[in-house]
Structures are given as C-alpha cells and as structure tokens.
Amino acid sequence: MSKKILIVDDEPHIRALLEQTLEDLEDQDVEILTACNGREGLETIEEEQPDLVFLDVMMPEMNGFQVCQQVKANPDLQDIYIIMLTAKGQEFDKEKGKQVGADIYMTKPFDPDEILQKAIEVLQLED
C-alpha cells in the first residue's frame, strides 16, 4: 500500500525544496501531495488522509496551528503525523505547536537531510 506525504506551505520555493528533498521516496511508492494554504491543506488532509504532513505555520486563510488542531481533534485523522515547519522558533511558538498536537516542531531554515530522515523514520521506509 502506498504512503502519502502532504506539503502545506504558501511559499512556492519552500514547497519545491521539500518536494525535491522527498522525491527519492517516490521510488518506495510514496506519493507527494502539495497545498498552498491552510484551508487547501485541511481539505487535502480530509480527502487524501496522508501518513505525514509537513505543515507551515504562517499561511493565509488558515494558519498551521488551526489546521493541526482540527486534524488532531478528528478521530479519523488524529493518527496523521504532523511536522510543523516555521520561521518562528520562540519557545512560545513551540509550546503552541505542542498544544495543538504537532508531533514535531522544526524551525526554518531546515536541513533537507533531516527532513528526509524524519520522513523515512515516520513512514518506516528503507534508508
């Protein structure tokens, strides 16, 4: 059964960087999906039920905290693994990420190798 990763970020270059970072996983039957704002991200999560979501915090229409909170509050979706990515690295923001149910909170700029390793780990793929 194939696995799905969703990238939700309003910055096209960040989405592209994440897609490039994760594209080798497509050889292991991983589908990579993208969304460009929080509302589209939430809709995609509800429709596709990805295994892993890389979720930006500061986005138009719905921020990442709101998306994460709604996903984790839904019994059908609460097992989806959410990694929040943000330029906001203050302790307050990390705490808020934990409160809304984020599994991991990473700050930008991120290390692409770390992103790939996390995805391999979460999806339990071959390295």
HELIX and SHEET records of a PDB file:
HELIX    1   1 PRO A   12  LEU A   22  1                                  11    
HELIX    2   2 GLU A   23  GLN A   28  5                                   6    
HELIX    3   3 GLY A   38  GLU A   48  1                                  11    
HELIX    4   4 GLY A   64  ALA A   73  1                                  10    
HELIX    5   5 GLU A   91  GLN A   99  1                                   9    
HELIX    6   6 PRO A  112  LEU A  123  1                                  12    
SHEET    1   A 5 VAL A  30  ALA A  35  0                                        
SHEET    2   A 5 LYS A   3  VAL A   8  1                                        
SHEET    3   A 5 LEU A  52  ASP A  56  1                                        
SHEET    4   A 5 TYR A  81  THR A  86  1                                        
SHEET    5   A 5 ILE A 104  THR A 107  1                                        
END                                                                             
